[in-house]
Every structure is written in structure tokens, then in C-alpha cells.
Amino acid sequence: FGPGVDLVKCIEERAKQEVDEGVKGGIFSEFWTNINTLPPWYDHDRIENGKNLMLSVGLPAAIALTGCSLVSSYGAAQGSQVLTQTGRLNDDVVRRIYETGKFLHAIFSTNSLIPGKE
């Protein structure tokens, strides 16, 4: 594994390989099944209601996540340790802001929690 490798695609391929080969209890096929199955507590209507609430306060939420939560994580003792040890404190600030935006876009997209959606 390295830069440019699609880890999710690799796991999916290994899972399909295990199924094709008839491997019982294969770790990749079990993992793939688990991440592509909605948990019993999943309630689509409640999630949509929460998403609609967040959309109604979208700008303040985005400002809070980008300007406050991100900055606070730099100041928190344990949060800054993780950021420092992974090199993300100094090197990846723009990337982290981009990832926060991508996260918000993903959760606000229609049926974004349905397995198979990106």
C-alpha cells in the first residue's frame, strides 16, 4: 500500500475473492458485509430530520466546525498530540479544512448513509 492506492477498492476486491473461492468467515468478506449493511438502529426519517435541521443552520454550523472546532483541536492537549504525531498539525491545515467541507457535503447529500454511496 502507498500513495495513490485505493484501499477501499483493495478491500472490496479481496472480499469478492474470498467469496469466489468459498472462504468461510473470511476477514475481508466479513468486513465488507458489515460496512455495507445498515445497523438495526438506523432510522432514515430521524436522520433526514437531523440533516434538515443542520441545513437550516448550515452557515453557522460550517463556521463553528471550521473556525472553532478545528482551532480547538489544535489547543486541546490530547488532540494536539494526535495532530503533532501524525504531522497534521503543521503540514495538513488546508487539507483538514477541505476534509471537513467534504464531510459536511457527504452527510448533507441525499441518502449519504446508504451503503454503496460515497
Wavefront OBJ file of the C-alpha trace (Angstrom):
o trace
v 0.000 0.000 0.000
v 1.155 3.505 -0.693
v 0.202 6.827 -2.238
v -2.434 6.548 -4.916
v -3.664 3.131 -3.756
v -7.429 2.895 -3.315
v -7.588 0.953 -0.057
v -11.382 0.591 -0.179
v -11.169 -0.900 -3.676
v -8.454 -3.331 -2.490
v -10.644 -4.490 0.412
v -13.637 -4.892 -1.881
v -11.602 -6.984 -4.328
v -10.215 -9.206 -1.552
v -13.730 -9.678 -0.160
v -15.031 -10.737 -3.596
v -12.034 -13.049 -3.979
v -12.838 -14.734 -0.646
v -16.464 -15.214 -1.697
v -15.467 -16.562 -5.128
v -13.029 -19.003 -3.521
v -15.642 -20.128 -0.963
v -13.646 -18.952 2.039
v -15.866 -19.273 5.126
v -15.513 -16.480 7.691
v -13.022 -14.535 5.600
v -11.987 -11.337 7.334
v -12.296 -9.190 4.204
v -15.730 -10.509 3.166
v -16.995 -10.192 6.750
v -15.703 -6.622 6.983
v -17.166 -5.729 3.570
v -20.563 -7.148 4.543
v -20.536 -5.226 7.832
v -19.737 -1.845 6.286
v -22.373 -2.366 3.601
v -25.190 -3.290 5.976
v -27.212 -0.680 7.815
v -27.357 -1.261 11.582
v -30.735 -2.166 13.128
v -30.962 1.210 14.874
v -30.723 3.137 11.573
v -33.815 5.338 11.235
v -33.921 7.098 7.878
v -36.625 9.583 8.929
v -34.753 10.690 12.057
v -31.543 11.105 10.095
v -33.317 13.166 7.441
v -34.855 15.346 10.183
v -31.409 15.898 11.697
v -29.940 16.692 8.308
v -32.714 19.201 7.614
v -32.089 20.850 10.983
v -28.377 21.143 10.196
v -29.146 22.545 6.740
v -31.334 25.216 8.314
v -28.349 26.416 10.353
v -25.735 25.498 7.744
v -23.630 28.649 7.692
v -23.228 28.946 11.480
v -22.519 25.196 11.659
v -19.856 25.455 8.951
v -18.263 28.418 10.712
v -18.299 26.538 14.022
v -16.764 23.411 12.520
v -14.138 25.244 10.501
v -13.320 28.146 12.764
v -13.927 26.794 16.239
v -13.774 23.017 16.274
v -10.725 22.868 14.048
v -8.915 25.555 16.029
v -9.934 23.998 19.365
v -8.490 20.647 18.317
v -5.112 22.336 17.987
v -5.339 23.626 21.553
v -6.652 20.512 23.265
v -3.879 18.507 24.910
v -4.788 15.096 23.521
v -5.993 16.438 20.183
v -2.777 18.285 19.546
v -0.742 15.177 20.399
v -2.521 13.226 17.685
v -2.142 16.080 15.212
v 1.540 16.504 16.071
v 2.351 12.789 15.901
v 0.629 12.381 12.538
v 2.219 15.526 11.099
v -1.179 17.082 10.506
v -0.605 19.987 12.888
v 1.831 21.759 10.613
v 1.561 20.159 7.200
v -2.105 19.479 6.514
v -4.115 22.507 7.662
v -5.643 23.202 4.234
v -6.284 19.504 3.709
v -8.061 19.249 7.077
v -10.312 22.191 6.183
v -11.029 20.539 2.818
v -11.823 17.228 4.563
v -14.203 18.991 6.947
v -16.004 20.510 3.960
v -16.082 17.148 2.194
v -17.503 15.554 5.346
v -20.264 18.162 5.555
v -21.072 17.718 1.871
v -21.234 13.952 2.302
v -23.561 13.974 5.286
v -25.882 16.520 3.698
v -26.163 14.609 0.418
v -29.339 12.637 -0.236
v -29.186 9.106 1.195
v -25.496 9.601 2.011
v -25.533 6.925 4.722
v -26.899 4.241 2.430
v -24.210 1.615 1.760
v -22.608 1.976 -1.644
v -22.835 5.765 -1.694
v -19.570 7.685 -1.384
l 1 2 3 4 5 6 7 8 9 10 11 12 13 14 15 16 17 18 19 20 21 22 23 24 25 26 27 28 29 30 31 32 33 34 35 36 37 38 39 40 41 42 43 44 45 46 47 48 49 50 51 52 53 54 55 56 57 58 59 60 61 62 63 64 65 66 67 68 69 70 71 72 73 74 75 76 77 78 79 80 81 82 83 84 85 86 87 88 89 90 91 92 93 94 95 96 97 98 99 100 101 102 103 104 105 106 107 108 109 110 111 112 113 114 115 116 117 118
